[in-house]
Amino acid sequence: MLSKLKKPITLFILTAVAIISLLPLYWVFSTALQLPSYQNEEMDRPVSYVESSPPKLYPAGIPEYFSQWSKKREAERNDDPEQAQIHAELMTEVREKTFGAFTKLFTTTPVMNWLFNSMYIAIVTTLLIVLIDTMAGYVFAKKQFPGKWIFFWVIIATMMIPEQVTLVPTFIIIRDLGLIDNHLALILPSLAAAFGVFLMRQFLLSVPDELIEAAKIDGASELRIFFKIVIPLAIPAMVTLGIFTFVLVWNSFLWPIIVINDVNLMTLPAGLKTLQDANLADFKFLMAGATVAALPIIVIFLMFQRFFLKGLTMGGVKE
């Protein structure tokens, strides 16, 4: 009896945990689409739906829009153009209020610049890190050389150093190189990723040595072996590392606000900080910015989910 109930109970628990985990994300989207205000009969001034108590669990403009649409259709069936026009105008007003924060975001801020900056910095950094870490992981997994284990464990040990400890020396180096307010300041310090070296090494340990030896016997060079044999086999792990890296770079906040002062050169998380400074109480506007920042990450994860899961399950091997 217990064995039969184990699967549905596990599924129920996982579903509940997933829903709880997604609630903050849903609240961000819901707040971004919430009507900014409504007229409270007990008060002389409009009351904010965003700050109402108890809070609205869904965007109030959506049912209101369909309600006005239904009334408009009814007025058209009753051949009452005046009422139909009134409800059409109310539909437009509700739509504009619902998406008003996004309109304001894209018309009054350089959010498109921030999106472009974040996207190309994240893509360039991710591609370089995946390539460099795959090369390093291949060397540590398949090559023998003096001091191999010392180098490997020194690299792994750097993962225990907090980012805040390296901020000052890294900033001094970037300043001395003249890279303040330069996107290279965001790309170059990120290229040494110890986690990626560890992940790729663990995965490449599962690649049979016989494949590499056979390629050497056929006269293949090291570069040919790496690009024609190792990389095709390592794609699941490379995609997994790419997703981790892209999310980390995309969400990077502390370092970009230190080395980038020009608002047009900022990445999206750093740019959103300027919205919070200027619009401290406009939660609908801030949540619209957070929605724009979250959507690319969600899309990328859904696109590469199959490779991501495969990379996670295939990386645990023993020597």
Long-range contacts (C-beta under 8 A, 24 or more apart in sequence): 25-294, 28-287, 28-290, 28-291, 28-294, 29-287, 29-291, 30-56, 30-57, 30-58, 30-59, 31-283, 31-284, 31-287, 32-101, 32-102, 32-284, 32-287, 32-288, 32-290, 32-291, 33-59, 33-61, 33-62, 33-98, 33-99, 34-59, 34-60, 34-61, 34-98, 34-284, 35-59, 35-60, 35-61, 35-64, 35-94, 35-97, 35-98, 36-97, 36-100, 36-101, 36-284, 50-283, 50-284, 51-283, 59-98, 61-94, 61-95, 61-97, 61-98, 62-98, 64-94, 65-91, 65-94, 65-95, 65-98, 68-94, 100-284, 101-282, 101-284, 101-285, 101-287, 101-288, 102-288, 102-291, 102-292, 104-285, 104-288, 105-275, 105-285, 105-288, 105-289, 105-292, 109-271, 109-274, 109-275, 110-263, 110-264, 110-271, 111-268, 111-271, 111-289, 111-292, 113-264, 113-265, 113-266, 113-271, 114-266, 114-267, 114-268, 114-270, 114-271, 114-272, 115-268, 115-292, 115-296, 117-183, 117-265, 117-266, 117-267, 117-268, 118-250, 118-267, 118-268, 118-269, 119-296, 121-183, 121-186, 121-187, 121-249, 121-267, 122-246, 122-249, 122-250, 123-246, 124-187, 125-186, 125-187, 125-190, 125-191, 125-245, 125-249, 126-242, 126-245, 126-246, 126-249, 127-242, 128-187, 128-191, 129-190, 129-191, 129-193, 129-196, 129-241, 129-245, 130-196, 130-238, 130-241, 130-242, 130-245, 132-191, 132-193, 132-196, 133-193, 133-196, 133-197, 133-199, 133-200, 133-241, 134-196, 134-200, 134-204, 134-230, 134-231, 134-234, 134-238, 134-241, 135-226, 136-196, 136-197, 136-200, 136-201, 137-196, 137-197, 137-198, 137-199, 137-200, 137-201, 137-202, 137-203, 137-204, 138-200, 138-204, 138-226, 138-230, 140-197, 140-201, 141-200, 141-201, 141-202, 141-204, 141-205, 141-207, 142-204, 142-207, 142-209, 142-212, 152-197, 152-201, 155-194, 155-197, 155-198, 156-194, 156-197, 156-198, 158-192, 158-194, 159-194, 159-195, 159-198, 163-254, 163-255, 164-254, 167-254, 167-255, 167-258, 170-255, 171-258, 171-259, 174-259, 179-259, 180-259, 180-261, 181-259, 181-260, 181-261, 181-262, 181-265, 182-259, 182-265, 183-265, 185-259, 185-260, 186-249, 186-252, 186-255, 186-256, 186-259, 186-260, 186-267, 189-255, 190-249, 190-252, 193-245, 195-244, 196-241, 196-244, 196-245, 199-237, 199-240, 199-241, 199-315, 200-234, 200-237, 200-238, 200-241, 202-315, 202-316, 202-317, 203-234, 203-236, 203-237, 203-311, 203-314, 203-315, 203-317, 204-230, 204-234, 204-237, 205-317, 205-318, 205-319, 206-314, 206-317, 207-233, 207-234, 235-307, 236-307, 236-310, 236-311, 236-314, 237-311, 237-314, 237-315, 238-311, 239-304, 239-307, 239-308, 239-311, 240-307, 240-308, 240-310, 240-311, 240-312, 240-315, 241-311, 242-304, 243-300, 243-301, 243-304, 243-308, 246-297, 246-300, 247-297, 247-301, 250-293, 250-296, 250-297, 251-297, 268-292, 268-293, 269-293
